[in-house]
Amino acid sequence: MDLLQLLERLQVPLYLAAIAAGVLIGAAAPGTAPALELAVEPAIAALLLVTFHGIPLTRLSAALAGPRFLLALLAVNLLVVPVIVWALTRPLAGSPDLLLGALLVLLAPCIDYVVVFTALARGAHEKLLAATPLLMLGQILALPVLVPLLGGGAASSAIDPAPFVRALVLLVLLPLLAAALLQRLAPRLDLAPAMVPLMVLVLLAVTASQTPRVLGAGGALLALVPVYAAFLVLAAAAGLLIARLLRLNAPTATAVAFSGATRNSLVVLPLALAMPTPLAPAAVVAQTLVELIGMVVLVRVLPRLLSR
């Protein structure tokens, strides 16, 4: 068994260990959080560079051939997910700060490590990668409408497109360009063995840097945990249902399910941090912690469900 096979075999235990270690570090040494937070975006960019490098980028234009996949993505993220979010967040109406944080993160489809988790679950990550700019544009246009609508209108001035554009450039376009250059200039280079270690680094940095913020919010966040867990299950199930209705194959259905369940927490966090209350960013971070654990589970569960 070579190194790559060993890492792939041990990836789920390694990811769970990284999450646990990050929580312990963040709780025991909160002073390290600022430095670790600086490492999050470079680590994600490096992870996506490796992911993009493993995809023949010349085939990206063909990855979106056929309208059914795009229709499924848009239906899940722009039609079904807002309904799920509205239903699940009704109990938060009495806590506007928590509600705003939850709406920000749950209404924004992920554009970064969702590609990695989809690949790990043997999903159509090439198609999801090709659709990333469309998903980014969709949430830039939809969030200023959906957050005030579902939040009662109090958040109309909270949505700034600048963090979304910045994330698109730094976390998607630049790694994509670098991957294309490496494929052209060093066609024999193999970056695949770096994927699992980089994912471990991302999970460790995110959880360690954000755990102090979550702990600082105290018990107020406990109301969000069942909301986030229920969202993950319902959104993934909705993705699978829509994929089945549109007669998508198993890899494509996996990509749709992951796109529905995975949210853009690292991009909306700057929006939440700019707000005067600490509960909004803590609500975003709490979703990240719940989601990372859920993604590790979905990587194992979804392929088994779709193989039946």
N, C-alpha and C positions, 0 to 999 in steps of 0.2 A: 504493500500500500504506500503510494507516494504522499508527499506533504499535502498536496491539494486535496486528495481523497480523504486524508485524515482530518483536515480542517473542515471539509464539508460534512463529514460524519459527525464531528463534535460541535457543529456550529450552534445548535440550539442550547446545549448546556453552557457553552461559552457566552452566548448572549444573555442568558439568565444570570450567569455569574457576574457579567459586566454591569447589569442593572442593579444587582444586589450590592456589588462593591461601590457603585456610584452613590447609592443611597447612604451607605455607611460612611463614605468619605464626606459627602455633603453634610451629614448630621454631626460627625465627629470633628470635622475641620471646616467650618463654614467660611473661614477666611480665605480658603483656596478657590472659592466660587468665582470671583471676578477673573482670575487667570484662566480657569477652566472654561469659562464662558467664551473667552476670546478664541479658544481652540475649537469651538463647535462648528462654526462656518467653514474654516479651512479643512476640518476633518470630513465634513459632508461633501465639500467640493472634491476632495481627493477620492472619496468613496465613489462619487458619481463619475469621476474621470475613469476609474477602473471599470465601472459598470459600462460606460459608453465605449471604452476601448474594446470590450469583449463583444460588441455588436458591430457587424459590418455596416458602417454608416452609409455606404453607398446604397443600401437597401432601405433606408428610412423612408424615402418617397413612396416606395412600394408597400411599406408597412401599413399604411392607412388605406390601401386599395379596398374599395367596397364601403358603403355607407353604414352598414349595420353596427360596426364597432363604435364609430363616432356617435351614432344615434343612441346606443346603449350608454356610453359615457355621459353624454349630455343629459339624457333622461334621468339617470341615477343622481348625478351631482347637482343639477339645476332644477329638477322637478320633484323627485322622490325625497332626496335628502332634506330639503327645506320643510317638507311636511313632517318627516320624522323628527327633525329638530324642534319644530313648533310644538308637537305633541309632548316630547320629552321634557322640554324646558318650561312648561306651564307651571310646575310646582316652584320654579325659581322666580316667579313674578314678584314676590315680596322682597327679593334681594336683588335690586337692580345691578349692583356691581358684579355679583356672580353671574347674573343673567347675561350681561354684556360680554364678559369674558368667554362664557360658554358659547354664545352666538358667534363671536368672532372666530373661534377655532373650529366649531362644528360645521360652519357654512363654507369653509375654504378647503377645496380638495387639494391633496398633497401633490407637490411637483418634484420632490427630490427622492427621499429614500423609499418611496412607494415602488419605484422602479427596481430597487434592489430586492425588496421583499417579494415582489412579483416574480423576479427571476429565481429566487430561492424556492418558490413554490411551483416552479416549472410553468409559469404563466407567460403570456405573450408580452414580455417586457419591451420588445422592439416597438410594438404598436403603441404601448403606453408612453414610451419615450417620444415617439413621433407626435403624440397628441399633447405633450406637455405645454407647448406654447399656447395651444387653444384653451387648455384648462386654466392657465395663468391669466389669459385675457378674460375668460369667462368670469373668474372670481373678482378681478379688478372692476368689472362692470356690474356684477351682481351684488357684491357686499354692500356698497353704499345704498342699495335699495332694500335688500333683505334684512340687514341688521336693524335699521330703524323700524321697518315694518313689523318684524317679529318682536322687537324690543320696546314697542310702544312709542317710537319716534324720538326717544331721549338721546339716541346715539347718532343722530344725523351728521354731527361734525366730527365723529371719531374716526372715520375712515379716510386714510391718506394713501393714495396709490404708490407713493415713493418707495416704501419698504417692499412692495410686491415687485416693482420694476428692478430694484436693487437685487433682490433674490433671484429674479429671472436671469439677470446678467451674470452674477457671481456664482450661483449654484447650478445653473443650467447651461447658459450659452458659452461661458468661458471653458468649463470642463469639456463641453461638447467639441469646441474648436480645438482644444489641446489633444483630445482623443483622436480627432481626424488627422491632425498633424503627425501624431505618433504612428498612426496606422500607415501613413504615407511614407514617413521618413525612416521608421524602424518596423517594417512589417513582421519581423520574426519575434518582436518583443512580446512576452507573455506576462501580463499583470494579474492574471486570475488568482494566483496564490495570495495576493495582497487584499482580496475582497473581505474575507472573514476577519483578519486582524483590524482592518479599517472599520468594519462594522462594530467590532468590540470597542474600538476607540471612540466612535461616535456615541454609542450607548453609554459608555462610562462618562464621557465629557458632559453629555446632556443631563444625565441624572445627577451627577455630582455637583454640577454648577447650579442646578435649579432646585435641588432638595431643600436648601435653606429657605428659599422663598416659599416653598410649599409649607414647610414646618412653621414658618412665621405667621402663616394665615390661620393656624390653629384648627379647631374643629369645624370651622365654617365650610371647609372644602369637602367634608364628608358627604354633604348632600349631593355633590357632583359625581362621586364615584359611581353610583348606580346609573346615573344618567349617561355617563361616558361608556360604561360597560354595555348598557342596553343599546346605545347608538351603534357601537361596533358590531354587535350581533345583528341588529335590524338592518343596518346599511349593507353589510356583507350579504345578508339573505336577500335584500332587494336587488343587489347587483346580480346575484345568481338567478333570481327569478326573471329579471328583464333579459339576461343573457339567454335563458332558456326560451323565453317567448320569441326572441329574435333568432333562435336556432344557431347560436354561436357555439363553436367547439370548446373543448375543455380549457385549453390554454388561454383563449380569448375571454372566456367566462371568468377565469381566475383573475385576469387583469381588471375586468370590470368590477368584480367584487372587492379587490384590494383598493381600487380607486375610490369606491364608495365609502369604504371603512376607514381609510387613512386620511388624516387631516393635515393642514398646512401650519402646524403650531409654531415652527421655527420662523416662519415668515410673519405671522400675525403677532408674535410676541412683542416686537417693537411698538406696534400700535397700542397694545395693552400697557406696556411700560410707560408710555407717554400720558396715560390717564392719571388723574389725581388720586385714585384709590389703589392700594396694594392688592385688593382682592381680584381685580380683573386680570393682572398678569399671573397671579397665583392660580386662577382658574384655568388659564391657558397651559401652564406648566403641569398642573394636575392631569390634564387631558393627555399630555405627552407621556407621562409615566404610565397611565392606564393603557394607552395605545401601544407603547413599546412592548409591554407584556402581552397584550392581545395579538400583536403582529407575530410574535414568536409562536404563539399557539396556532394562529391561522396558517402559518407556513406548513405546519404539520397536518392540520385538519382539512383544509380545502382540497388538496390533491386527493385525499381519501374519499371525500364526499363526491367529487366529480368522477372518480374512477368506478363508482357503482353503476 
